């Protein structure tokens, strides 16, 4: 029968293979801090003492803790990163961030509608009045700078429609010409003039898929607003590991392709990878978005990540 726990000798062996050293006391301190799952103390029989049984994966989680502490000696950072990797950690390390993200995403449509009404005049909408400086340090900065004020307002209204869960296609935007809408949005997100986006995707295919994925994101936001109570249930270890796999693929592409690094996809991936709060919003949205049926399956994504990591190592 397959074992359902790890023993101390097994943990020592696995840590040794990873060239790290850990003590029983250290494991206990991390457990008390909520960075490791609970253990079971099992008797060996009369007069034979007891044995501590650690949940499967304890050794790998301990190795990850040591690595993460070498990056940043902050338990909040370590706990969040472990949770994103699918590990079992105390909810203090992830639930406050996730609860906040769910709350903000849930109220976003109502907030956008309120702002649209509050700033509507006979001559201007909310989107005509958004200052460019808001986007100066965002992945949209270069694209927004290339647009006229009217085209900026059109692009901002696109974000509003997505945020409200109303976006279906570029034909549904205020302009009467979907081609104008597509060209405007292409500039807004920073697509190059070249026929290849990020050095990988044919521009025509990318534009078609971009519209499809925007619609899926909009639908995901709509579903999230309708069913916020079940969102945490969707944040399974599989979903979290899958999301990190996507970020890892993006990181590998950024290292190997300068065009990808400068692309809108690369800039967005970089922003998400750097900020824990943005990751919280992203993983909540991803948990709903992945159910829209517009992306590859989990097996396909993980295989892609495996190939990407292998290519990066070589």
N, C-alpha and C positions, 0 to 999 in steps of 0.2 A: 504494500500500500504506500502511495506517495506521502511523504512526510508533510505535515501542515505547520511545522515550526522549524526554527533554527536553534542549534545548541551553541554554547559559547565557543567550543573548539571549532565548530563550522564557521562562526563569525570571524574568529582569529585567522583561520585559513584564507577566507575570502578577502579579508583586509590585507593580509600578507601578499596575496596575488596582485592587489592594487597598490602595493608599496606604501601603505599607510598603517599607522599603529593606533589602536584604540584600547582603552581599558574598560573593565566592567563598571567602574565608578563613573567614567565619562558617559557610558551608555545610560546609566541611571540618571545622571544630571540632565542629559538631553531629554530623557523620557519625562522627567519632572517639569521640564520647560515646554512639554507638549510637542517636541520635535520628533519623537519616536512613539510608536504605539505601545499599549500596555503589554506586560509580559505575564506568563502563567508560572506559578511556583508549584511544581508537581512532586509529590513524595515518591521516593524510590523503593519504598517498602520499610518494614520495621528495622530500625537501627541503621538504615542506609542513607539517611539524610534526604535531601530534596534536590531537584534539578530545576534550573530556570529555563523555560522554553520561550524563545523569542519568535514573534510572528515572522512568517516567510517574507523576505525582503529587507529585514532589519540590517543586515550587513551592507547591502547596497545603499540603503538610506543613510547609514552611518558614514559610508565613504563619500556620499554626496554632501553630507553636512560638512565634513572636513574640507572638501573642495570649495564649497560655497563660503565658508568662513575665511578661506584664503583670499577670496575675492572681496568680501566685505564683512567685517566683524560686527554684524548687526543681526540680531535674532529675527527681527521683523522681515528683513530681506531673505534670510535663510528659510524661514517658515513659508513665506509666500512662494519662493522658488520651488521648494519641495512639493507644495500643494499643486503647483502648475505642472510638475512632473508626474502627477498622479499619486503622490505619496499620501499616507495617512498622518495628518498633523492636527493639532488642536485648532478649533475653529477661530480662535482669537487671531490667527495669522492670515485668514482669508475672508471670513464672513463679513466683518465690517466694510471692507472694500467692495465686496460683491453686493451687499445690501444697499450700499450707497449708489452703486452703478445701476442696479435694478430700479431703485427709486427715481433716479434722474432720468433714465431711459423711459420709464413709465409716464412721467409727467411731461416729457419733451413735446408731444403733440399739442397738449393743452397750452403749454407755454408759448409755442410757436404761434398758435392761433391767437392767443392773447396779444402777443407783440404785433402781429399783422393788423389787428383791429386798432390797437393803441396808436400805431404810427401811420395809419392810413390817412391820407389827405386827398384833396381833389386832384393834386398833381403828382403825388408821390406815394409809393408803397413803402413798407418796411425795408424791402430789398434795395430800393433806390437810396436809402439813407445809411446803409452799413458802411462804415469807414474802411478803407483799404488796410489801414495799419493793423486791424484785427488779424489779418492773414499774413503779415510780414514774416513771421517766424514759423509758418505752417508749411506743409508740403504743397499747398496751393499758391504760395507766394509768387513764384515766377510766372505761373499761368495767369493769375489775376492781373498782374502788372501789364500784360499784353492786351488786355481787353478794354474796350470803351466803357464808359459808365453804364450805358444801356445793356451791354453784354455782361457786365459784372452783375447787374441786377437780375438778369435772366439766369445766370449761373447760381446766384444766391437763392433764387426762388426754387431752383432744382433741389438744393439741399433742404429747403423748407418742405417741399413735397415729399421727399424721401423720409425726413424726420417725422412727418405726420402720418406716414404709412399710406400715402396717396399716389405715389409715383407708379406709373405703369409703362410709359414709353416716352421718348423725346417728343412724340407728336402731341402729347398732352400738356406740354409747356406753353407759356403765353404766346410765343411767336407762332405765326401761322405756317411757317415753313420748317418741317422737321430737319431739313438739311442745314439750315441756319442754326437750329438748336444743337445739332450734332457737332458742327464746326466750332460753335461757341464752347460747348462742354469739353471738346478735345483741347482747346487752348486753355480752358480753365484748370483742367487737371494736369496740364503741362505735357501733352503728347507732342512728340517732335514732328517736324514736317516729313522726315524720312519715312519710307514705307514699312520699316520694321520698328516696333516698339520695344524698348528695353533690350534690344539686340536679340530678341527671341520671337516675339509675336508679330505676324503680319498685321499691319494696321487695320485693314478692313475687317479681319476676323476679330481683332481686339475690340473694335468699336461696337460690333454686333454683340459680342459677349459682355461688354461693359454695360450695355443697356439692359441685358438680361439679368446681370448680377445686381445692378442698382434696383431693379424691380424686386428681386429676391430679398435684398436688404430691407427695402421698404416694407415688404410683406412680413419679414421677421420682426421688425419694429412694431408692426400692427399686432401680430400675435403675442409679442411680449407684453404689450399694453393690456391685451385682453386676458392673458393668463400669467401674471407675474408670480403668482404663488407657486407654480410648478417649475419655475426657471432653475432654482437651485438643484432640483432633482435631475435636471438635464446636464448639470456640470459634472459628469462622471469622470473617473480617471481616464477613460478612453478618449473623451472629448478634449480634456486638458492636454493629454499627450499628443493628440492629433494636432491641436492648435500650435503647440510648441514645435512640432515637426514642420509645419508650414513656415514658421519663423526661421527655423534652421535652414530650410531650402532657400529662403530669401537671403539669409546671411551668406550662404555659400555662393549664391549667384552674385551678390554684391562684391565678394572678394575676387571673383573670376571675371566678371563683366562690368567694365566701367559704365557701359550704357545702361545696365540694369540699376547700378548704384545711383545714377542721376535721374532715373525714371520715376514717374509718380508712384508706381508700385514699390520701388526700392525705398523711396523717401517715406512712404507710409509705414512700411515694415520696420524701418529704422526707428521711427518715432515710437511705434508700439514696443519694440524690443527694449527701449531705453527707460520707459516710464511704467512703474507698477500700477499707477492709477489708470493709465490708458489701457493697460493689459486687462484690468478688471472690466472695463467697458467692453473691450474687444472680445473677451472670452464669453461674456454674457450674450453678446450679439451673435457670436459664432455658434453658440449652442442652439440658437433658434434658426440662424441662417443655413446651417448645414442640413436642416430638415426640409429645405425648400426644393431639394432635388436638382439643383443646378451645378453641383460640383461633383468631383469624383468620390468614390466610396472610400471608407476608412482604409481598407486594404490597399487600394490604389495609391492613396496619399502616403501611407507608411512605406510602400515600396518605392515611391518617388523619393521620399526622404532618405531611404537606405542607399539608393543609387547616388543621390546628391552628396551624401556624406562620404561615400566611397570615392567619388570623383574628386572631392575636396581634399581627401587624405592623400591622394596620388598627385 
